[in-house]
Amino acid sequence: MPNTRSAAKRLRQNEKLQQRNKSTKSAMKTQIKSVLAAVAAGDLEKAELEYRDASRKLDRAGAKGIIHKNKASRGKSRLQAAIKKAKANA
């Protein structure tokens, strides 16, 4: 329990930020899964479209500090590699 007014305010702010971060992270993970699902299904055009959205969400999360910038970059690279591999096999 917060003992001061400033600590109480900080607690309220942290709860709001936690909800925003959770929402952003969840949307990002869902988008990544949709790219991987499209690749697994062999639908490369859809995978490319989904990748664009996933890339934006990863970059946004990295810029806001929700995830580390390097993690965002690594995620984009892995998705791109999965798409490239699927194209080579097709």
Biopython code that builds the backbone (N, CA, C, O; Angstrom):
import numpy as np
from Bio.PDB.StructureBuilder import StructureBuilder

atoms = [
    (1, "MET", "N", (0.840, -1.192, 0.000)),
    (1, "MET", "CA", (0.000, 0.000, 0.000)),
    (1, "MET", "C", (0.880, 1.248, 0.000)),
    (1, "MET", "O", (1.844, 1.330, 0.761)),
    (2, "PRO", "N", (0.550, 2.215, -0.848)),
    (2, "PRO", "CA", (1.329, 3.451, -0.875)),
    (2, "PRO", "C", (1.082, 4.294, 0.383)),
    (2, "PRO", "O", (-0.039, 4.369, 0.886)),
    (3, "ASN", "N", (2.130, 4.910, 0.867)),
    (3, "ASN", "CA", (2.032, 5.718, 2.090)),
    (3, "ASN", "C", (1.851, 7.207, 1.810)),
    (3, "ASN", "O", (1.378, 7.943, 2.676)),
    (4, "THR", "N", (2.216, 7.652, 0.628)),
    (4, "THR", "CA", (2.106, 9.074, 0.307)),
    (4, "THR", "C", (1.210, 9.271, -0.903)),
    (4, "THR", "O", (0.915, 8.327, -1.637)),
    (5, "ARG", "N", (0.782, 10.516, -1.101)),
    (5, "ARG", "CA", (-0.070, 10.820, -2.251)),
    (5, "ARG", "C", (0.681, 10.582, -3.554)),
    (5, "ARG", "O", (0.110, 10.090, -4.527)),
    (6, "SER", "N", (1.962, 10.933, -3.568)),
    (6, "SER", "CA", (2.747, 10.759, -4.792)),
    (6, "SER", "C", (2.929, 9.272, -5.104)),
    (6, "SER", "O", (2.933, 8.876, -6.269)),
    (7, "ALA", "N", (3.077, 8.461, -4.075)),
    (7, "ALA", "CA", (3.214, 7.022, -4.291)),
    (7, "ALA", "C", (1.900, 6.426, -4.792)),
    (7, "ALA", "O", (1.902, 5.502, -5.606)),
    (8, "ALA", "N", (0.788, 6.955, -4.306)),
    (8, "ALA", "CA", (-0.527, 6.484, -4.765)),
    (8, "ALA", "C", (-0.731, 6.836, -6.234)),
    (8, "ALA", "O", (-1.238, 6.034, -7.019)),
    (9, "LYS", "N", (-0.323, 8.056, -6.589)),
    (9, "LYS", "CA", (-0.446, 8.477, -7.987)),
    (9, "LYS", "C", (0.449, 7.614, -8.875)),
    (9, "LYS", "O", (0.041, 7.193, -9.958)),
    (10, "ARG", "N", (1.656, 7.360, -8.414)),
    (10, "ARG", "CA", (2.596, 6.549, -9.175)),
    (10, "ARG", "C", (2.023, 5.148, -9.404)),
    (10, "ARG", "O", (2.184, 4.575, -10.481)),
    (11, "LEU", "N", (1.358, 4.605, -8.392)),
    (11, "LEU", "CA", (0.736, 3.290, -8.510)),
    (11, "LEU", "C", (-0.348, 3.297, -9.584)),
    (11, "LEU", "O", (-0.436, 2.372, -10.392)),
    (12, "ARG", "N", (-1.183, 4.359, -9.588)),
    (12, "ARG", "CA", (-2.229, 4.477, -10.613)),
    (12, "ARG", "C", (-1.610, 4.569, -12.007)),
    (12, "ARG", "O", (-2.081, 3.927, -12.946)),
    (13, "GLN", "N", (-0.560, 5.365, -12.136)),
    (13, "GLN", "CA", (0.102, 5.517, -13.431)),
    (13, "GLN", "C", (0.704, 4.198, -13.903)),
    (13, "GLN", "O", (0.601, 3.835, -15.075)),
    (14, "ASN", "N", (1.334, 3.487, -12.967)),
    (14, "ASN", "CA", (1.955, 2.215, -13.326)),
    (14, "ASN", "C", (0.922, 1.208, -13.805)),
    (14, "ASN", "O", (1.184, 0.442, -14.732)),
    (15, "GLU", "N", (-0.238, 1.204, -13.184)),
    (15, "GLU", "CA", (-1.295, 0.277, -13.593)),
    (15, "GLU", "C", (-1.788, 0.597, -15.000)),
    (15, "GLU", "O", (-2.029, -0.312, -15.794)),
    (16, "LYS", "N", (-1.939, 1.886, -15.316)),
    (16, "LYS", "CA", (-2.360, 2.288, -16.662)),
    (16, "LYS", "C", (-1.314, 1.879, -17.696)),
    (16, "LYS", "O", (-1.643, 1.313, -18.739)),
    (17, "LEU", "N", (-0.055, 2.173, -17.394)),
    (17, "LEU", "CA", (1.020, 1.834, -18.324)),
    (17, "LEU", "C", (1.127, 0.328, -18.508)),
    (17, "LEU", "O", (1.383, -0.152, -19.613)),
    (18, "GLN", "N", (0.931, -0.410, -17.432)),
    (18, "GLN", "CA", (1.000, -1.865, -17.517)),
    (18, "GLN", "C", (-0.070, -2.397, -18.462)),
    (18, "GLN", "O", (0.191, -3.313, -19.242)),
    (19, "GLN", "N", (-1.271, -1.831, -18.397)),
    (19, "GLN", "CA", (-2.350, -2.251, -19.293)),
    (19, "GLN", "C", (-2.021, -1.923, -20.742)),
    (19, "GLN", "O", (-2.251, -2.741, -21.632)),
    (20, "ARG", "N", (-1.479, -0.721, -20.985)),
    (20, "ARG", "CA", (-1.112, -0.329, -22.351)),
    (20, "ARG", "C", (-0.022, -1.236, -22.906)),
    (20, "ARG", "O", (-0.100, -1.695, -24.046)),
    (21, "ASN", "N", (0.995, -1.487, -22.085)),
    (21, "ASN", "CA", (2.097, -2.338, -22.524)),
    (21, "ASN", "C", (1.605, -3.754, -22.823)),
    (21, "ASN", "O", (2.016, -4.371, -23.806)),
    (22, "LYS", "N", (0.720, -4.258, -21.961)),
    (22, "LYS", "CA", (0.195, -5.610, -22.145)),
    (22, "LYS", "C", (-0.600, -5.705, -23.442)),
    (22, "LYS", "O", (-0.492, -6.689, -24.173)),
    (23, "SER", "N", (-1.389, -4.689, -23.721)),
    (23, "SER", "CA", (-2.193, -4.655, -24.933)),
    (23, "SER", "C", (-1.303, -4.637, -26.177)),
    (23, "SER", "O", (-1.532, -5.384, -27.128)),
    (24, "THR", "N", (-0.290, -3.776, -26.153)),
    (24, "THR", "CA", (0.622, -3.658, -27.289)),
    (24, "THR", "C", (1.381, -4.959, -27.510)),
    (24, "THR", "O", (1.522, -5.421, -28.643)),
    (25, "LYS", "N", (1.867, -5.544, -26.422)),
    (25, "LYS", "CA", (2.637, -6.788, -26.513)),
    (25, "LYS", "C", (1.774, -7.928, -27.037)),
    (25, "LYS", "O", (2.229, -8.741, -27.842)),
    (26, "SER", "N", (0.527, -7.985, -26.576)),
    (26, "SER", "CA", (-0.387, -9.035, -27.007)),
    (26, "SER", "C", (-0.691, -8.909, -28.500)),
    (26, "SER", "O", (-0.684, -9.902, -29.227)),
    (27, "ALA", "N", (-0.956, -7.685, -28.950)),
    (27, "ALA", "CA", (-1.239, -7.454, -30.373)),
    (27, "ALA", "C", (-0.031, -7.821, -31.229)),
    (27, "ALA", "O", (-0.173, -8.382, -32.316)),
    (28, "MET", "N", (1.146, -7.501, -30.732)),
    (28, "MET", "CA", (2.380, -7.814, -31.447)),
    (28, "MET", "C", (2.552, -9.330, -31.586)),
    (28, "MET", "O", (2.855, -9.830, -32.669)),
    (29, "LYS", "N", (2.357, -10.046, -30.494)),
    (29, "LYS", "CA", (2.508, -11.505, -30.512)),
    (29, "LYS", "C", (1.479, -12.153, -31.439)),
    (29, "LYS", "O", (1.795, -13.100, -32.159)),
    (30, "THR", "N", (0.246, -11.637, -31.417)),
    (30, "THR", "CA", (-0.804, -12.168, -32.283)),
    (30, "THR", "C", (-0.432, -11.981, -33.749)),
    (30, "THR", "O", (-0.632, -12.877, -34.569)),
    (31, "GLN", "N", (0.108, -10.819, -34.065)),
    (31, "GLN", "CA", (0.499, -10.531, -35.449)),
    (31, "GLN", "C", (1.634, -11.451, -35.895)),
    (31, "GLN", "O", (1.646, -11.919, -37.033)),
    (32, "ILE", "N", (2.572, -11.706, -35.010)),
    (32, "ILE", "CA", (3.680, -12.615, -35.335)),
    (32, "ILE", "C", (3.139, -14.012, -35.611)),
    (32, "ILE", "O", (3.568, -14.675, -36.555)),
    (33, "LYS", "N", (2.200, -14.454, -34.789)),
    (33, "LYS", "CA", (1.601, -15.779, -34.985)),
    (33, "LYS", "C", (0.861, -15.861, -36.317)),
    (33, "LYS", "O", (0.876, -16.906, -36.967)),
    (34, "SER", "N", (0.220, -14.779, -36.725)),
    (34, "SER", "CA", (-0.507, -14.800, -37.993)),
    (34, "SER", "C", (0.458, -14.907, -39.174)),
    (34, "SER", "O", (0.139, -15.545, -40.177)),
    (35, "VAL", "N", (1.631, -14.290, -39.060)),
    (35, "VAL", "CA", (2.646, -14.418, -40.118)),
    (35, "VAL", "C", (3.113, -15.864, -40.195)),
    (35, "VAL", "O", (3.178, -16.444, -41.279)),
    (36, "LEU", "N", (3.435, -16.440, -39.054)),
    (36, "LEU", "CA", (3.930, -17.817, -39.031)),
    (36, "LEU", "C", (2.874, -18.804, -39.506)),
    (36, "LEU", "O", (3.198, -19.803, -40.149)),
    (37, "ALA", "N", (1.612, -18.530, -39.192)),
    (37, "ALA", "CA", (0.518, -19.399, -39.642)),
    (37, "ALA", "C", (0.382, -19.332, -41.164)),
    (37, "ALA", "O", (0.165, -20.354, -41.815)),
    (38, "ALA", "N", (0.510, -18.138, -41.728)),
    (38, "ALA", "CA", (0.415, -17.976, -43.178)),
    (38, "ALA", "C", (1.577, -18.686, -43.876)),
    (38, "ALA", "O", (1.397, -19.289, -44.934)),
    (39, "VAL", "N", (2.755, -18.610, -43.284)),
    (39, "VAL", "CA", (3.923, -19.295, -43.852)),
    (39, "VAL", "C", (3.712, -20.802, -43.795)),
    (39, "VAL", "O", (3.996, -21.510, -44.761)),
    (40, "ALA", "N", (3.212, -21.291, -42.663)),
    (40, "ALA", "CA", (2.969, -22.730, -42.499)),
    (40, "ALA", "C", (1.924, -23.229, -43.493)),
    (40, "ALA", "O", (2.015, -24.353, -43.988)),
    (41, "ALA", "N", (0.929, -22.386, -43.782)),
    (41, "ALA", "CA", (-0.123, -22.763, -44.722)),
    (41, "ALA", "C", (0.349, -22.658, -46.174)),
    (41, "ALA", "O", (-0.309, -23.162, -47.084)),
    (42, "GLY", "N", (1.490, -22.003, -46.383)),
    (42, "GLY", "CA", (2.019, -21.857, -47.734)),
    (42, "GLY", "C", (1.458, -20.665, -48.483)),
    (42, "GLY", "O", (1.684, -20.527, -49.686)),
    (43, "ASP", "N", (0.731, -19.804, -47.792)),
    (43, "ASP", "CA", (0.152, -18.611, -48.411)),
    (43, "ASP", "C", (1.150, -17.460, -48.279)),
    (43, "ASP", "O", (1.087, -16.682, -47.327)),
    (44, "LEU", "N", (2.063, -17.358, -49.230)),
    (44, "LEU", "CA", (3.162, -16.403, -49.116)),
    (44, "LEU", "C", (2.727, -14.957, -49.310)),
    (44, "LEU", "O", (3.310, -14.053, -48.712)),
    (45, "GLU", "N", (1.710, -14.726, -50.137)),
    (45, "GLU", "CA", (1.221, -13.352, -50.321)),
    (45, "GLU", "C", (0.632, -12.818, -49.025)),
    (45, "GLU", "O", (0.889, -11.680, -48.633)),
    (46, "LYS", "N", (-0.161, -13.655, -48.367)),
    (46, "LYS", "CA", (-0.742, -13.251, -47.089)),
    (46, "LYS", "C", (0.351, -13.069, -46.048)),
    (46, "LYS", "O", (0.283, -12.158, -45.224)),
    (47, "ALA", "N", (1.355, -13.931, -46.084)),
    (47, "ALA", "CA", (2.468, -13.826, -45.139)),
    (47, "ALA", "C", (3.189, -12.487, -45.298)),
    (47, "ALA", "O", (3.562, -11.853, -44.311)),
    (48, "GLU", "N", (3.379, -12.067, -46.544)),
    (48, "GLU", "CA", (4.033, -10.777, -46.804)),
    (48, "GLU", "C", (3.211, -9.614, -46.239)),
    (48, "GLU", "O", (3.756, -8.699, -45.622)),
    (49, "LEU", "N", (1.898, -9.663, -46.459)),
    (49, "LEU", "CA", (1.025, -8.604, -45.936)),
    (49, "LEU", "C", (1.027, -8.589, -44.411)),
    (49, "LEU", "O", (1.111, -7.530, -43.789)),
    (50, "GLU", "N", (0.935, -9.770, -43.822)),
    (50, "GLU", "CA", (0.930, -9.867, -42.361)),
    (50, "GLU", "C", (2.281, -9.429, -41.802)),
    (50, "GLU", "O", (2.348, -8.856, -40.715)),
    (51, "TYR", "N", (3.353, -9.695, -42.541)),
    (51, "TYR", "CA", (4.688, -9.305, -42.086)),
    (51, "TYR", "C", (4.803, -7.791, -41.964)),
    (51, "TYR", "O", (5.421, -7.284, -41.028)),
    (52, "ARG", "N", (4.211, -7.075, -42.906)),
    (52, "ARG", "CA", (4.271, -5.602, -42.841)),
    (52, "ARG", "C", (3.671, -5.084, -41.537)),
    (52, "ARG", "O", (4.243, -4.218, -40.875)),
    (53, "ASP", "N", (2.504, -5.633, -41.179)),
    (53, "ASP", "CA", (1.863, -5.214, -39.929)),
    (53, "ASP", "C", (2.698, -5.640, -38.722)),
    (53, "ASP", "O", (2.852, -4.882, -37.765)),
    (54, "ALA", "N", (3.227, -6.844, -38.776)),
    (54, "ALA", "CA", (4.048, -7.345, -37.667)),
    (54, "ALA", "C", (5.294, -6.480, -37.501)),
    (54, "ALA", "O", (5.703, -6.179, -36.380)),
    (55, "SER", "N", (5.887, -6.086, -38.610)),
    (55, "SER", "CA", (7.078, -5.251, -38.573)),
    (55, "SER", "C", (6.787, -3.910, -37.902)),
    (55, "SER", "O", (7.563, -3.427, -37.078)),
    (56, "ARG", "N", (5.655, -3.323, -38.272)),
    (56, "ARG", "CA", (5.260, -2.041, -37.659)),
    (56, "ARG", "C", (5.067, -2.199, -36.152)),
    (56, "ARG", "O", (5.525, -1.372, -35.362)),
    (57, "LYS", "N", (4.382, -3.276, -35.771)),
    (57, "LYS", "CA", (4.097, -3.476, -34.344)),
    (57, "LYS", "C", (5.370, -3.760, -33.558)),
    (57, "LYS", "O", (5.517, -3.296, -32.427)),
    (58, "LEU", "N", (6.282, -4.510, -34.142)),
    (58, "LEU", "CA", (7.556, -4.769, -33.473)),
    (58, "LEU", "C", (8.356, -3.476, -33.316)),
    (58, "LEU", "O", (8.911, -3.210, -32.250)),
    (59, "ASP", "N", (8.410, -2.679, -34.373)),
    (59, "ASP", "CA", (9.148, -1.415, -34.306)),
    (59, "ASP", "C", (8.535, -0.471, -33.278)),
    (59, "ASP", "O", (9.251, 0.184, -32.520)),
    (60, "ARG", "N", (7.215, -0.407, -33.259)),
    (60, "ARG", "CA", (6.544, 0.478, -32.307)),
    (60, "ARG", "C", (6.816, 0.046, -30.869)),
    (60, "ARG", "O", (7.082, 0.880, -30.003)),
    (61, "ALA", "N", (6.749, -1.258, -30.619)),
    (61, "ALA", "CA", (7.020, -1.768, -29.269)),
    (61, "ALA", "C", (8.472, -1.503, -28.876)),
    (61, "ALA", "O", (8.759, -1.179, -27.723)),
    (62, "GLY", "N", (9.377, -1.642, -29.829)),
    (62, "GLY", "CA", (10.782, -1.373, -29.549)),
    (62, "GLY", "C", (11.037, 0.099, -29.277)),
    (62, "GLY", "O", (11.819, 0.444, -28.391)),
    (63, "ALA", "N", (10.389, 0.957, -30.027)),
    (63, "ALA", "CA", (10.575, 2.395, -29.853)),
    (63, "ALA", "C", (10.025, 2.880, -28.520)),
    (63, "ALA", "O", (10.578, 3.796, -27.912)),
    (64, "LYS", "N", (8.946, 2.272, -28.071)),
    (64, "LYS", "CA", (8.328, 2.691, -26.816)),
    (64, "LYS", "C", (8.963, 2.028, -25.597)),
    (64, "LYS", "O", (8.600, 2.333, -24.461)),
    (65, "GLY", "N", (9.909, 1.124, -25.834)),
    (65, "GLY", "CA", (10.584, 0.490, -24.714)),
    (65, "GLY", "C", (9.816, -0.675, -24.117)),
    (65, "GLY", "O", (10.154, -1.154, -23.034)),
    (66, "ILE", "N", (8.787, -1.135, -24.811)),
    (66, "ILE", "CA", (8.010, -2.267, -24.315)),
    (66, "ILE", "C", (8.839, -3.534, -24.453)),
    (66, "ILE", "O", (8.822, -4.401, -23.580)),
    (67, "ILE", "N", (9.563, -3.629, -25.561)),
    (67, "ILE", "CA", (10.574, -4.666, -25.730)),
    (67, "ILE", "C", (11.857, -3.962, -26.143)),
    (67, "ILE", "O", (11.824, -2.804, -26.557)),
    (68, "HIS", "N", (12.969, -4.643, -26.036)),
    (68, "HIS", "CA", (14.249, -4.052, -26.427)),
    (68, "HIS", "C", (14.293, -3.903, -27.953)),
    (68, "HIS", "O", (13.732, -4.721, -28.683)),
    (69, "LYS", "N", (14.957, -2.865, -28.412)),
    (69, "LYS", "CA", (15.046, -2.619, -29.856)),
    (69, "LYS", "C", (15.690, -3.789, -30.587)),
    (69, "LYS", "O", (15.290, -4.130, -31.700)),
    (70, "ASN", "N", (16.686, -4.400, -29.960)),
    (70, "ASN", "CA", (17.351, -5.534, -30.597)),
    (70, "ASN", "C", (16.412, -6.735, -30.700)),
    (70, "ASN", "O", (16.488, -7.507, -31.656)),
    (71, "LYS", "N", (15.535, -6.889, -29.722)),
    (71, "LYS", "CA", (14.573, -7.994, -29.775)),
    (71, "LYS", "C", (13.597, -7.774, -30.929)),
    (71, "LYS", "O", (13.224, -8.719, -31.624)),
    (72, "ALA", "N", (13.188, -6.524, -31.126)),
    (72, "ALA", "CA", (12.298, -6.202, -32.242)),
    (72, "ALA", "C", (12.991, -6.518, -33.564)),
    (72, "ALA", "O", (12.395, -7.118, -34.459)),
    (73, "SER", "N", (14.242, -6.114, -33.678)),
    (73, "SER", "CA", (15.003, -6.353, -34.895)),
    (73, "SER", "C", (15.187, -7.844, -35.142)),
    (73, "SER", "O", (15.067, -8.312, -36.275)),
    (74, "ARG", "N", (15.477, -8.583, -34.084)),
    (74, "ARG", "CA", (15.666, -10.031, -34.201)),
    (74, "ARG", "C", (14.379, -10.721, -34.625)),
    (74, "ARG", "O", (14.399, -11.648, -35.435)),
    (75, "GLY", "N", (13.264, -10.266, -34.073)),
    (75, "GLY", "CA", (11.964, -10.831, -34.438)),
    (75, "GLY", "C", (11.647, -10.604, -35.905)),
    (75, "GLY", "O", (11.180, -11.514, -36.589)),
    (76, "LYS", "N", (11.898, -9.397, -36.392)),
    (76, "LYS", "CA", (11.661, -9.089, -37.802)),
    (76, "LYS", "C", (12.544, -9.946, -38.694)),
    (76, "LYS", "O", (12.098, -10.451, -39.725)),
    (77, "SER", "N", (13.801, -10.109, -38.291)),
    (77, "SER", "CA", (14.744, -10.893, -39.072)),
    (77, "SER", "C", (14.300, -12.356, -39.156)),
    (77, "SER", "O", (14.384, -12.973, -40.218)),
    (78, "ARG", "N", (13.835, -12.897, -38.053)),
    (78, "ARG", "CA", (13.411, -14.297, -38.036)),
    (78, "ARG", "C", (12.163, -14.510, -38.885)),
    (78, "ARG", "O", (12.039, -15.521, -39.575)),
    (79, "LEU", "N", (11.238, -13.553, -38.830)),
    (79, "LEU", "CA", (10.038, -13.663, -39.665)),
    (79, "LEU", "C", (10.418, -13.599, -41.145)),
    (79, "LEU", "O", (9.919, -14.372, -41.963)),
    (80, "GLN", "N", (11.301, -12.671, -41.467)),
    (80, "GLN", "CA", (11.742, -12.517, -42.854)),
    (80, "GLN", "C", (12.448, -13.785, -43.340)),
    (80, "GLN", "O", (12.275, -14.197, -44.487)),
    (81, "ALA", "N", (13.239, -14.396, -42.464)),
    (81, "ALA", "CA", (13.946, -15.631, -42.814)),
    (81, "ALA", "C", (12.956, -16.768, -43.056)),
    (81, "ALA", "O", (13.150, -17.582, -43.959)),
    (82, "ALA", "N", (11.898, -16.822, -42.250)),
    (82, "ALA", "CA", (10.884, -17.870, -42.413)),
    (82, "ALA", "C", (10.164, -17.717, -43.755)),
    (82, "ALA", "O", (9.892, -18.703, -44.440)),
    (83, "ILE", "N", (9.861, -16.474, -44.119)),
    (83, "ILE", "CA", (9.201, -16.208, -45.401)),
    (83, "ILE", "C", (10.136, -16.570, -46.554)),
    (83, "ILE", "O", (9.717, -17.184, -47.535)),
    (84, "LYS", "N", (11.403, -16.184, -46.424)),
    (84, "LYS", "CA", (12.380, -16.467, -47.477)),
    (84, "LYS", "C", (12.561, -17.985, -47.662)),
    (84, "LYS", "O", (12.660, -18.475, -48.787)),
    (85, "LYS", "N", (12.600, -18.708, -46.550)),
    (85, "LYS", "CA", (12.748, -20.164, -46.609)),
    (85, "LYS", "C", (11.543, -20.810, -47.289)),
    (85, "LYS", "O", (11.692, -21.742, -48.079)),
    (86, "ALA", "N", (10.352, -20.307, -46.976)),
    (86, "ALA", "CA", (9.126, -20.845, -47.582)),
    (86, "ALA", "C", (9.114, -20.574, -49.091)),
    (86, "ALA", "O", (8.666, -21.410, -49.875)),
    (87, "LYS", "N", (9.611, -19.401, -49.483)),
    (87, "LYS", "CA", (9.672, -19.081, -50.911)),
    (87, "LYS", "C", (10.635, -20.010, -51.646)),
    (87, "LYS", "O", (10.370, -20.433, -52.771)),
    (88, "ALA", "N", (11.750, -20.320, -50.999)),
    (88, "ALA", "CA", (12.738, -21.199, -51.615)),
    (88, "ALA", "C", (12.190, -22.617, -51.786)),
    (88, "ALA", "O", (12.501, -23.294, -52.765)),
    (89, "ASN", "N", (11.382, -23.054, -50.839)),
    (89, "ASN", "CA", (10.806, -24.402, -50.904)),
    (89, "ASN", "C", (9.628, -24.497, -51.866)),
    (89, "ASN", "O", (9.277, -25.581, -52.334)),
    (90, "ALA", "N", (9.020, -23.338, -52.156)),
    (90, "ALA", "CA", (7.835, -23.352, -53.032)),
    (90, "ALA", "C", (8.201, -23.454, -54.495)),
    (90, "ALA", "O", (7.318, -23.476, -55.353)),
]
sb = StructureBuilder()
sb.init_structure("model")
sb.init_model(0)
sb.init_chain("A")
sb.init_seg("    ")
for serial, (resi, resn, name, xyz) in enumerate(atoms, 1):
    if name == "N":
        sb.init_residue(resn, " ", resi, " ")
    sb.init_atom(name, np.array(xyz, "f"), 0.0, 1.0, " ", f" {name:<3s}", serial, name[0])
structure = sb.get_structure()
